Amino acid sequence: MASFYFTSGIRKAIGEDIQRARKQKKLKQVDVAAIAGVNRSYYGKIEKGLANPSIEKLYKIIKALDLKSSDVFPF
């Protein structure tokens, strides 16, 4: 299976978009993490742009926030 890596700039942009959407919906990190089935600590790292999440994890987070992928991906 092939691996991929987001650049730090893309990770940061994705994290900022996810965090903004979460705050607009007045949700806590723990809430989104639980809905998406992601560890809360790991979710926090995604929002900060420190983690390189899989597309599957991002998909679950995007769905948990009721977003479209175009709301999050800067490309």
PDB file of N, CA, C and O in Angstrom:
ATOM      1  N   MET A   1       0.837  -1.176   0.000  1.00  0.00           N
ATOM      2  CA  MET A   1       0.000   0.000   0.000  1.00  0.00           C
ATOM      3  C   MET A   1       0.884   1.243   0.000  1.00  0.00           C
ATOM      4  O   MET A   1       1.844   1.328   0.766  1.00  0.00           O
ATOM      5  N   ALA A   2       0.564   2.186  -0.845  1.00  0.00           N
ATOM      6  CA  ALA A   2       1.358   3.406  -0.970  1.00  0.00           C
ATOM      7  C   ALA A   2       1.059   4.367   0.168  1.00  0.00           C
ATOM      8  O   ALA A   2      -0.075   4.459   0.638  1.00  0.00           O
ATOM      9  N   SER A   3       2.074   5.071   0.598  1.00  0.00           N
ATOM     10  CA  SER A   3       1.920   6.097   1.622  1.00  0.00           C
ATOM     11  C   SER A   3       1.946   7.464   0.960  1.00  0.00           C
ATOM     12  O   SER A   3       2.489   7.624  -0.132  1.00  0.00           O
ATOM     13  N   PHE A   4       1.376   8.417   1.604  1.00  0.00           N
ATOM     14  CA  PHE A   4       1.445   9.789   1.129  1.00  0.00           C
ATOM     15  C   PHE A   4       1.636  10.687   2.328  1.00  0.00           C
ATOM     16  O   PHE A   4       1.343  10.308   3.462  1.00  0.00           O
ATOM     17  N   TYR A   5       2.126  11.870   2.067  1.00  0.00           N
ATOM     18  CA  TYR A   5       2.347  12.816   3.149  1.00  0.00           C
ATOM     19  C   TYR A   5       1.900  14.194   2.687  1.00  0.00           C
ATOM     20  O   TYR A   5       2.246  14.642   1.594  1.00  0.00           O
ATOM     21  N   PHE A   6       1.127  14.853   3.535  1.00  0.00           N
ATOM     22  CA  PHE A   6       0.777  16.239   3.280  1.00  0.00           C
ATOM     23  C   PHE A   6       1.953  17.104   3.700  1.00  0.00           C
ATOM     24  O   PHE A   6       2.623  16.797   4.687  1.00  0.00           O
ATOM     25  N   THR A   7       2.212  18.164   2.977  1.00  0.00           N
ATOM     26  CA  THR A   7       3.252  19.099   3.397  1.00  0.00           C
ATOM     27  C   THR A   7       2.777  19.813   4.656  1.00  0.00           C
ATOM     28  O   THR A   7       1.583  19.823   4.954  1.00  0.00           O
ATOM     29  N   SER A   8       3.702  20.405   5.388  1.00  0.00           N
ATOM     30  CA  SER A   8       3.328  21.083   6.634  1.00  0.00           C
ATOM     31  C   SER A   8       2.349  22.225   6.362  1.00  0.00           C
ATOM     32  O   SER A   8       1.464  22.479   7.178  1.00  0.00           O
ATOM     33  N   GLY A   9       2.492  22.903   5.248  1.00  0.00           N
ATOM     34  CA  GLY A   9       1.564  23.981   4.907  1.00  0.00           C
ATOM     35  C   GLY A   9       0.151  23.480   4.667  1.00  0.00           C
ATOM     36  O   GLY A   9      -0.816  24.106   5.101  1.00  0.00           O
ATOM     37  N   ILE A  10       0.027  22.362   3.983  1.00  0.00           N
ATOM     38  CA  ILE A  10      -1.298  21.786   3.728  1.00  0.00           C
ATOM     39  C   ILE A  10      -1.890  21.250   5.021  1.00  0.00           C
ATOM     40  O   ILE A  10      -3.079  21.438   5.281  1.00  0.00           O
ATOM     41  N   ARG A  11      -1.071  20.579   5.844  1.00  0.00           N
ATOM     42  CA  ARG A  11      -1.563  20.087   7.145  1.00  0.00           C
ATOM     43  C   ARG A  11      -2.094  21.238   7.986  1.00  0.00           C
ATOM     44  O   ARG A  11      -3.145  21.116   8.614  1.00  0.00           O
ATOM     45  N   LYS A  12      -1.375  22.348   8.001  1.00  0.00           N
ATOM     46  CA  LYS A  12      -1.784  23.510   8.789  1.00  0.00           C
ATOM     47  C   LYS A  12      -3.098  24.088   8.259  1.00  0.00           C
ATOM     48  O   LYS A  12      -3.987  24.420   9.042  1.00  0.00           O
ATOM     49  N   ALA A  13      -3.226  24.210   6.941  1.00  0.00           N
ATOM     50  CA  ALA A  13      -4.446  24.753   6.333  1.00  0.00           C
ATOM     51  C   ALA A  13      -5.648  23.856   6.624  1.00  0.00           C
ATOM     52  O   ALA A  13      -6.725  24.346   6.963  1.00  0.00           O
ATOM     53  N   ILE A  14      -5.463  22.551   6.494  1.00  0.00           N
ATOM     54  CA  ILE A  14      -6.546  21.604   6.781  1.00  0.00           C
ATOM     55  C   ILE A  14      -6.944  21.708   8.251  1.00  0.00           C
ATOM     56  O   ILE A  14      -8.131  21.755   8.576  1.00  0.00           O
ATOM     57  N   GLY A  15      -5.955  21.742   9.132  1.00  0.00           N
ATOM     58  CA  GLY A  15      -6.232  21.844  10.561  1.00  0.00           C
ATOM     59  C   GLY A  15      -6.996  23.103  10.922  1.00  0.00           C
ATOM     60  O   GLY A  15      -7.928  23.068  11.724  1.00  0.00           O
ATOM     61  N   GLU A  16      -6.597  24.213  10.327  1.00  0.00           N
ATOM     62  CA  GLU A  16      -7.279  25.480  10.592  1.00  0.00           C
ATOM     63  C   GLU A  16      -8.729  25.431  10.115  1.00  0.00           C
ATOM     64  O   GLU A  16      -9.626  25.923  10.800  1.00  0.00           O
ATOM     65  N   ASP A  17      -8.958  24.844   8.951  1.00  0.00           N
ATOM     66  CA  ASP A  17     -10.323  24.734   8.422  1.00  0.00           C
ATOM     67  C   ASP A  17     -11.187  23.839   9.304  1.00  0.00           C
ATOM     68  O   ASP A  17     -12.350  24.152   9.558  1.00  0.00           O
ATOM     69  N   ILE A  18     -10.626  22.738   9.766  1.00  0.00           N
ATOM     70  CA  ILE A  18     -11.364  21.823  10.633  1.00  0.00           C
ATOM     71  C   ILE A  18     -11.677  22.500  11.965  1.00  0.00           C
ATOM     72  O   ILE A  18     -12.792  22.399  12.477  1.00  0.00           O
ATOM     73  N   GLN A  19     -10.689  23.184  12.513  1.00  0.00           N
ATOM     74  CA  GLN A  19     -10.893  23.863  13.795  1.00  0.00           C
ATOM     75  C   GLN A  19     -11.960  24.954  13.672  1.00  0.00           C
ATOM     76  O   GLN A  19     -12.826  25.080  14.538  1.00  0.00           O
ATOM     77  N   ARG A  20     -11.897  25.731  12.610  1.00  0.00           N
ATOM     78  CA  ARG A  20     -12.881  26.798  12.393  1.00  0.00           C
ATOM     79  C   ARG A  20     -14.297  26.220  12.306  1.00  0.00           C
ATOM     80  O   ARG A  20     -15.228  26.749  12.912  1.00  0.00           O
ATOM     81  N   ALA A  21     -14.449  25.133  11.549  1.00  0.00           N
ATOM     82  CA  ALA A  21     -15.764  24.504  11.409  1.00  0.00           C
ATOM     83  C   ALA A  21     -16.262  23.964  12.739  1.00  0.00           C
ATOM     84  O   ALA A  21     -17.441  24.102  13.066  1.00  0.00           O
ATOM     85  N   ARG A  22     -15.367  23.350  13.507  1.00  0.00           N
ATOM     86  CA  ARG A  22     -15.750  22.809  14.821  1.00  0.00           C
ATOM     87  C   ARG A  22     -16.232  23.922  15.744  1.00  0.00           C
ATOM     88  O   ARG A  22     -17.249  23.776  16.421  1.00  0.00           O
ATOM     89  N   LYS A  23     -15.505  25.027  15.769  1.00  0.00           N
ATOM     90  CA  LYS A  23     -15.874  26.142  16.644  1.00  0.00           C
ATOM     91  C   LYS A  23     -17.176  26.790  16.200  1.00  0.00           C
ATOM     92  O   LYS A  23     -17.978  27.198  17.039  1.00  0.00           O
ATOM     93  N   GLN A  24     -17.399  26.890  14.889  1.00  0.00           N
ATOM     94  CA  GLN A  24     -18.651  27.455  14.385  1.00  0.00           C
ATOM     95  C   GLN A  24     -19.847  26.612  14.824  1.00  0.00           C
ATOM     96  O   GLN A  24     -20.938  27.129  15.063  1.00  0.00           O
ATOM     97  N   LYS A  25     -19.619  25.310  14.923  1.00  0.00           N
ATOM     98  CA  LYS A  25     -20.687  24.396  15.333  1.00  0.00           C
ATOM     99  C   LYS A  25     -20.760  24.248  16.851  1.00  0.00           C
ATOM    100  O   LYS A  25     -21.569  23.483  17.376  1.00  0.00           O
ATOM    101  N   LYS A  26     -19.884  25.008  17.559  1.00  0.00           N
ATOM    102  CA  LYS A  26     -19.840  25.006  19.020  1.00  0.00           C
ATOM    103  C   LYS A  26     -19.621  23.607  19.599  1.00  0.00           C
ATOM    104  O   LYS A  26     -20.255  23.212  20.578  1.00  0.00           O
ATOM    105  N   LEU A  27     -18.713  22.877  18.972  1.00  0.00           N
ATOM    106  CA  LEU A  27     -18.354  21.539  19.439  1.00  0.00           C
ATOM    107  C   LEU A  27     -16.971  21.570  20.071  1.00  0.00           C
ATOM    108  O   LEU A  27     -16.140  22.416  19.740  1.00  0.00           O
ATOM    109  N   LYS A  28     -16.741  20.647  20.973  1.00  0.00           N
ATOM    110  CA  LYS A  28     -15.421  20.479  21.577  1.00  0.00           C
ATOM    111  C   LYS A  28     -14.650  19.434  20.782  1.00  0.00           C
ATOM    112  O   LYS A  28     -15.239  18.619  20.072  1.00  0.00           O
ATOM    113  N   GLN A  29     -13.328  19.469  20.910  1.00  0.00           N
ATOM    114  CA  GLN A  29     -12.498  18.486  20.220  1.00  0.00           C
ATOM    115  C   GLN A  29     -12.930  17.074  20.583  1.00  0.00           C
ATOM    116  O   GLN A  29     -13.017  16.207  19.713  1.00  0.00           O
ATOM    117  N   VAL A  30     -13.197  16.839  21.850  1.00  0.00           N
ATOM    118  CA  VAL A  30     -13.567  15.499  22.303  1.00  0.00           C
ATOM    119  C   VAL A  30     -14.852  15.022  21.627  1.00  0.00           C
ATOM    120  O   VAL A  30     -15.005  13.833  21.347  1.00  0.00           O
ATOM    121  N   ASP A  31     -15.778  15.955  21.365  1.00  0.00           N
ATOM    122  CA  ASP A  31     -17.039  15.590  20.716  1.00  0.00           C
ATOM    123  C   ASP A  31     -16.804  15.137  19.281  1.00  0.00           C
ATOM    124  O   ASP A  31     -17.297  14.088  18.864  1.00  0.00           O
ATOM    125  N   VAL A  32     -16.054  15.927  18.533  1.00  0.00           N
ATOM    126  CA  VAL A  32     -15.785  15.585  17.131  1.00  0.00           C
ATOM    127  C   VAL A  32     -14.975  14.292  17.050  1.00  0.00           C
ATOM    128  O   VAL A  32     -15.251  13.428  16.218  1.00  0.00           O
ATOM    129  N   ALA A  33     -13.982  14.170  17.918  1.00  0.00           N
ATOM    130  CA  ALA A  33     -13.153  12.963  17.929  1.00  0.00           C
ATOM    131  C   ALA A  33     -14.000  11.725  18.184  1.00  0.00           C
ATOM    132  O   ALA A  33     -13.822  10.699  17.529  1.00  0.00           O
ATOM    133  N   ALA A  34     -14.923  11.823  19.139  1.00  0.00           N
ATOM    134  CA  ALA A  34     -15.783  10.671  19.457  1.00  0.00           C
ATOM    135  C   ALA A  34     -16.688  10.313  18.282  1.00  0.00           C
ATOM    136  O   ALA A  34     -16.841   9.135  17.956  1.00  0.00           O
ATOM    137  N   ILE A  35     -17.283  11.305  17.649  1.00  0.00           N
ATOM    138  CA  ILE A  35     -18.165  11.049  16.505  1.00  0.00           C
ATOM    139  C   ILE A  35     -17.380  10.426  15.356  1.00  0.00           C
ATOM    140  O   ILE A  35     -17.864   9.517  14.682  1.00  0.00           O
ATOM    141  N   ALA A  36     -16.162  10.925  15.141  1.00  0.00           N
ATOM    142  CA  ALA A  36     -15.337  10.448  14.031  1.00  0.00           C
ATOM    143  C   ALA A  36     -14.601   9.148  14.356  1.00  0.00           C
ATOM    144  O   ALA A  36     -14.049   8.508  13.460  1.00  0.00           O
ATOM    145  N   GLY A  37     -14.591   8.754  15.627  1.00  0.00           N
ATOM    146  CA  GLY A  37     -13.877   7.533  16.009  1.00  0.00           C
ATOM    147  C   GLY A  37     -12.366   7.715  15.996  1.00  0.00           C
ATOM    148  O   GLY A  37     -11.619   6.797  15.657  1.00  0.00           O
ATOM    149  N   VAL A  38     -11.928   8.922  16.372  1.00  0.00           N
ATOM    150  CA  VAL A  38     -10.514   9.275  16.378  1.00  0.00           C
ATOM    151  C   VAL A  38     -10.117   9.613  17.812  1.00  0.00           C
ATOM    152  O   VAL A  38     -10.910  10.196  18.552  1.00  0.00           O
ATOM    153  N   ASN A  39      -8.915   9.259  18.207  1.00  0.00           N
ATOM    154  CA  ASN A  39      -8.405   9.605  19.528  1.00  0.00           C
ATOM    155  C   ASN A  39      -8.395  11.124  19.680  1.00  0.00           C
ATOM    156  O   ASN A  39      -7.971  11.828  18.764  1.00  0.00           O
ATOM    157  N   ARG A  40      -8.856  11.645  20.825  1.00  0.00           N
ATOM    158  CA  ARG A  40      -8.952  13.089  21.036  1.00  0.00           C
ATOM    159  C   ARG A  40      -7.591  13.777  20.931  1.00  0.00           C
ATOM    160  O   ARG A  40      -7.480  14.858  20.352  1.00  0.00           O
ATOM    161  N   SER A  41      -6.583  13.165  21.480  1.00  0.00           N
ATOM    162  CA  SER A  41      -5.244  13.738  21.427  1.00  0.00           C
ATOM    163  C   SER A  41      -4.754  13.833  19.975  1.00  0.00           C
ATOM    164  O   SER A  41      -4.181  14.843  19.567  1.00  0.00           O
ATOM    165  N   TYR A  42      -4.984  12.784  19.220  1.00  0.00           N
ATOM    166  CA  TYR A  42      -4.591  12.774  17.810  1.00  0.00           C
ATOM    167  C   TYR A  42      -5.386  13.822  17.036  1.00  0.00           C
ATOM    168  O   TYR A  42      -4.839  14.516  16.179  1.00  0.00           O
ATOM    169  N   TYR A  43      -6.673  13.933  17.343  1.00  0.00           N
ATOM    170  CA  TYR A  43      -7.515  14.932  16.683  1.00  0.00           C
ATOM    171  C   TYR A  43      -6.951  16.334  16.933  1.00  0.00           C
ATOM    172  O   TYR A  43      -6.901  17.156  16.018  1.00  0.00           O
ATOM    173  N   GLY A  44      -6.532  16.602  18.162  1.00  0.00           N
ATOM    174  CA  GLY A  44      -5.941  17.894  18.487  1.00  0.00           C
ATOM    175  C   GLY A  44      -4.696  18.180  17.663  1.00  0.00           C
ATOM    176  O   GLY A  44      -4.469  19.313  17.239  1.00  0.00           O
ATOM    177  N   LYS A  45      -3.892  17.147  17.437  1.00  0.00           N
ATOM    178  CA  LYS A  45      -2.692  17.305  16.612  1.00  0.00           C
ATOM    179  C   LYS A  45      -3.056  17.587  15.156  1.00  0.00           C
ATOM    180  O   LYS A  45      -2.343  18.320  14.470  1.00  0.00           O
ATOM    181  N   ILE A  46      -4.146  17.019  14.686  1.00  0.00           N
ATOM    182  CA  ILE A  46      -4.609  17.289  13.318  1.00  0.00           C
ATOM    183  C   ILE A  46      -4.989  18.759  13.197  1.00  0.00           C
ATOM    184  O   ILE A  46      -4.605  19.424  12.235  1.00  0.00           O
ATOM    185  N   GLU A  47      -5.746  19.272  14.175  1.00  0.00           N
ATOM    186  CA  GLU A  47      -6.150  20.679  14.141  1.00  0.00           C
ATOM    187  C   GLU A  47      -4.941  21.612  14.167  1.00  0.00           C
ATOM    188  O   GLU A  47      -4.971  22.676  13.549  1.00  0.00           O
ATOM    189  N   LYS A  48      -3.889  21.232  14.866  1.00  0.00           N
ATOM    190  CA  LYS A  48      -2.686  22.059  14.959  1.00  0.00           C
ATOM    191  C   LYS A  48      -1.758  21.874  13.752  1.00  0.00           C
ATOM    192  O   LYS A  48      -0.763  22.588  13.624  1.00  0.00           O
ATOM    193  N   GLY A  49      -2.073  20.929  12.876  1.00  0.00           N
ATOM    194  CA  GLY A  49      -1.242  20.671  11.708  1.00  0.00           C
ATOM    195  C   GLY A  49       0.002  19.863  12.022  1.00  0.00           C
ATOM    196  O   GLY A  49       0.952  19.853  11.238  1.00  0.00           O
ATOM    197  N   LEU A  50       0.006  19.178  13.174  1.00  0.00           N
ATOM    198  CA  LEU A  50       1.169  18.410  13.598  1.00  0.00           C
ATOM    199  C   LEU A  50       1.121  16.948  13.167  1.00  0.00           C
ATOM    200  O   LEU A  50       2.155  16.283  13.111  1.00  0.00           O
ATOM    201  N   ALA A  51      -0.062  16.450  12.866  1.00  0.00           N
ATOM    202  CA  ALA A  51      -0.224  15.044  12.477  1.00  0.00           C
ATOM    203  C   ALA A  51      -0.428  14.957  10.968  1.00  0.00           C
ATOM    204  O   ALA A  51      -0.922  15.897  10.344  1.00  0.00           O
ATOM    205  N   ASN A  52      -0.049  13.833  10.394  1.00  0.00           N
ATOM    206  CA  ASN A  52      -0.270  13.572   8.976  1.00  0.00           C
ATOM    207  C   ASN A  52      -1.361  12.501   8.872  1.00  0.00           C
ATOM    208  O   ASN A  52      -1.056  11.320   8.705  1.00  0.00           O
ATOM    209  N   PRO A  53      -2.625  12.910   8.971  1.00  0.00           N
ATOM    210  CA  PRO A  53      -3.714  11.936   9.007  1.00  0.00           C
ATOM    211  C   PRO A  53      -3.936  11.246   7.669  1.00  0.00           C
ATOM    212  O   PRO A  53      -3.622  11.782   6.606  1.00  0.00           O
ATOM    213  N   SER A  54      -4.477  10.064   7.754  1.00  0.00           N
ATOM    214  CA  SER A  54      -4.843   9.351   6.533  1.00  0.00           C
ATOM    215  C   SER A  54      -6.087  10.002   5.923  1.00  0.00           C
ATOM    216  O   SER A  54      -6.823  10.722   6.598  1.00  0.00           O
ATOM    217  N   ILE A  55      -6.300   9.741   4.666  1.00  0.00           N
ATOM    218  CA  ILE A  55      -7.509  10.234   3.995  1.00  0.00           C
ATOM    219  C   ILE A  55      -8.744   9.672   4.706  1.00  0.00           C
ATOM    220  O   ILE A  55      -9.754  10.365   4.832  1.00  0.00           O
ATOM    221  N   GLU A  56      -8.670   8.437   5.165  1.00  0.00           N
ATOM    222  CA  GLU A  56      -9.796   7.815   5.866  1.00  0.00           C
ATOM    223  C   GLU A  56     -10.142   8.584   7.137  1.00  0.00           C
ATOM    224  O   GLU A  56     -11.317   8.834   7.407  1.00  0.00           O
ATOM    225  N   LYS A  57      -9.139   8.961   7.916  1.00  0.00           N
ATOM    226  CA  LYS A  57      -9.393   9.721   9.144  1.00  0.00           C
ATOM    227  C   LYS A  57      -9.956  11.097   8.818  1.00  0.00           C
ATOM    228  O   LYS A  57     -10.888  11.561   9.475  1.00  0.00           O
ATOM    229  N   LEU A  58      -9.397  11.746   7.811  1.00  0.00           N
ATOM    230  CA  LEU A  58      -9.925  13.053   7.414  1.00  0.00           C
ATOM    231  C   LEU A  58     -11.369  12.935   6.938  1.00  0.00           C
ATOM    232  O   LEU A  58     -12.199  13.792   7.242  1.00  0.00           O
ATOM    233  N   TYR A  59     -11.660  11.893   6.206  1.00  0.00           N
ATOM    234  CA  TYR A  59     -13.030  11.667   5.736  1.00  0.00           C
ATOM    235  C   TYR A  59     -13.985  11.557   6.921  1.00  0.00           C
ATOM    236  O   TYR A  59     -15.057  12.160   6.910  1.00  0.00           O
ATOM    237  N   LYS A  60     -13.606  10.796   7.937  1.00  0.00           N
ATOM    238  CA  LYS A  60     -14.453  10.622   9.122  1.00  0.00           C
ATOM    239  C   LYS A  60     -14.651  11.946   9.857  1.00  0.00           C
ATOM    240  O   LYS A  60     -15.750  12.234  10.332  1.00  0.00           O
ATOM    241  N   ILE A  61     -13.597  12.746   9.952  1.00  0.00           N
ATOM    242  CA  ILE A  61     -13.702  14.041  10.621  1.00  0.00           C
ATOM    243  C   ILE A  61     -14.585  14.990   9.816  1.00  0.00           C
ATOM    244  O   ILE A  61     -15.430  15.682  10.382  1.00  0.00           O
ATOM    245  N   ILE A  62     -14.395  15.024   8.514  1.00  0.00           N
ATOM    246  CA  ILE A  62     -15.212  15.874   7.647  1.00  0.00           C
ATOM    247  C   ILE A  62     -16.684  15.502   7.771  1.00  0.00           C
ATOM    248  O   ILE A  62     -17.541  16.382   7.849  1.00  0.00           O
ATOM    249  N   LYS A  63     -16.982  14.218   7.789  1.00  0.00           N
ATOM    250  CA  LYS A  63     -18.369  13.764   7.937  1.00  0.00           C
ATOM    251  C   LYS A  63     -18.905  14.097   9.330  1.00  0.00           C
ATOM    252  O   LYS A  63     -20.064  14.488   9.467  1.00  0.00           O
ATOM    253  N   ALA A  64     -18.075  13.946  10.362  1.00  0.00           N
ATOM    254  CA  ALA A  64     -18.498  14.265  11.728  1.00  0.00           C
ATOM    255  C   ALA A  64     -18.872  15.744  11.857  1.00  0.00           C
ATOM    256  O   ALA A  64     -19.752  16.101  12.640  1.00  0.00           O
ATOM    257  N   LEU A  65     -18.201  16.596  11.088  1.00  0.00           N
ATOM    258  CA  LEU A  65     -18.487  18.030  11.108  1.00  0.00           C
ATOM    259  C   LEU A  65     -19.526  18.437  10.075  1.00  0.00           C
ATOM    260  O   LEU A  65     -19.846  19.619   9.946  1.00  0.00           O
ATOM    261  N   ASP A  66     -20.052  17.469   9.342  1.00  0.00           N
ATOM    262  CA  ASP A  66     -21.057  17.704   8.305  1.00  0.00           C
ATOM    263  C   ASP A  66     -20.554  18.703   7.264  1.00  0.00           C
ATOM    264  O   ASP A  66     -21.247  19.653   6.901  1.00  0.00           O
ATOM    265  N   LEU A  67     -19.323  18.461   6.792  1.00  0.00           N
ATOM    266  CA  LEU A  67     -18.697  19.308   5.793  1.00  0.00           C
ATOM    267  C   LEU A  67     -18.555  18.563   4.474  1.00  0.00           C
ATOM    268  O   LEU A  67     -18.776  17.354   4.396  1.00  0.00           O
ATOM    269  N   LYS A  68     -18.184  19.308   3.444  1.00  0.00           N
ATOM    270  CA  LYS A  68     -17.798  18.715   2.170  1.00  0.00           C
ATOM    271  C   LYS A  68     -16.274  18.735   2.128  1.00  0.00           C
ATOM    272  O   LYS A  68     -15.647  19.570   2.781  1.00  0.00           O
ATOM    273  N   SER A  69     -15.687  17.838   1.379  1.00  0.00           N
ATOM    274  CA  SER A  69     -14.230  17.812   1.295  1.00  0.00           C
ATOM    275  C   SER A  69     -13.682  19.137   0.767  1.00  0.00           C
ATOM    276  O   SER A  69     -12.590  19.550   1.157  1.00  0.00           O
ATOM    277  N   SER A  70     -14.415  19.798  -0.101  1.00  0.00           N
ATOM    278  CA  SER A  70     -13.965  21.087  -0.642  1.00  0.00           C
ATOM    279  C   SER A  70     -13.948  22.188   0.421  1.00  0.00           C
ATOM    280  O   SER A  70     -13.312  23.224   0.225  1.00  0.00           O
ATOM    281  N   ASP A  71     -14.639  21.973   1.542  1.00  0.00           N
ATOM    282  CA  ASP A  71     -14.596  22.930   2.649  1.00  0.00           C
ATOM    283  C   ASP A  71     -13.270  22.853   3.403  1.00  0.00           C
ATOM    284  O   ASP A  71     -12.905  23.784   4.120  1.00  0.00           O
ATOM    285  N   VAL A  72     -12.551  21.740   3.241  1.00  0.00           N
ATOM    286  CA  VAL A  72     -11.364  21.487   4.031  1.00  0.00           C
ATOM    287  C   VAL A  72     -10.089  21.458   3.191  1.00  0.00           C
ATOM    288  O   VAL A  72      -9.079  22.041   3.584  1.00  0.00           O
ATOM    289  N   PHE A  73     -10.125  20.797   2.061  1.00  0.00           N
ATOM    290  CA  PHE A  73      -8.920  20.636   1.256  1.00  0.00           C
ATOM    291  C   PHE A  73      -8.634  21.906   0.464  1.00  0.00           C
ATOM    292  O   PHE A  73      -9.496  22.397  -0.265  1.00  0.00           O
ATOM    293  N   PRO A  74      -7.420  22.437   0.610  1.00  0.00           N
ATOM    294  CA  PRO A  74      -7.078  23.685  -0.081  1.00  0.00           C
ATOM    295  C   PRO A  74      -6.631  23.474  -1.527  1.00  0.00           C
ATOM    296  O   PRO A  74      -5.988  24.345  -2.114  1.00  0.00           O
ATOM    297  N   PHE A  75      -6.965  22.331  -2.094  1.00  0.00           N
ATOM    298  CA  PHE A  75      -6.552  22.055  -3.471  1.00  0.00           C
ATOM    299  C   PHE A  75      -7.686  21.424  -4.230  1.00  0.00           C
ATOM    300  O   PHE A  75      -7.540  21.114  -5.412  1.00  0.00           O
TER     301      PHE A  75
END
